[in-house]
Amino acid sequence: MKKKTVSKTEETCCRNISQYLMITLLPLIIIGGYYCPKIGFTVLGLITLFMIIASKRGRFYCGWLCPMGAFHERILSRLSLKKPIPSLFKTRWFRWALFSLMMGFMTFRLIGHWGDAPAIGGVFRLMWIVSMTFAISLGLYFKPRVWCTICPMGSLQGISSTNTYLLTVEDSCVGCKKCFKVCPISTYPGAFREENGIGQVPSVECLRCSNCVVNCPKKSLSFQDKLPGDK
């Protein structure tokens, strides 16, 4: 199987730069949106962007371009206690219950302000603030990117890219768990390894950040589309 060679230094540098650049959108939307509510439509633009990216690269947006995720990983991590992520947050029903709750709230607000562009922009800004509040509250105690395990937008990207650019685990994996230690959302790729075969991590469980790929001592990890014959 042919794999693309990944330079740890180059990959890390590019990701760091992209994340710090995207963090600048936070004050633009939260503070700038207070004075000019239409700035809130930036959030709609980001939603469009990540859905386009998800069709080819899964949750790549989450790992590389999400302003909130970047803030949690680069800034909040300096204050976080970094406790283990609760197993509840990994359950499908909890993720979709939160998705339904937040999307229902947003839809209700949008319908109430339909036809008023500034007010609609304000709704997108409000959802950003609500998400940030929950994310920071959780990230101060648990791992900084704990929100990314239950983020409604992350879940949406996950289900829209179930066959695309999946983290692939070869049988050369020795179970050292270094991948687990460097994963921002505590996914353990080695758990998906298959004897005498190749395993793939479900899309929703992987941010495509490449941390595990560049840190794997056996080079057992790579990104590929769903393998032929897989169910």
Secondary structure, 3 states (H helix, E strand, C coil): CCCCCCCHHHHHHHHHHHHHHHHCHHHHHHCHHHHCHHHHHHHHHHHHHHHHHHHHHCCHHHHHCCHHHHHHHHCHHHCCCCECCCHHHHCHHHHHHHHHHHHHHHHHHHHHCCCCHHHHHHHHHHHHHHHHHHHHHHHCCECCCHHHHCCHHHHHHHHCCCCCCEEEECCCCCCCCHHHHHCCCCCCHHHHCCCCCCEECCHHHCCCCCHHHHHCCCCCEEEECCCCCCC
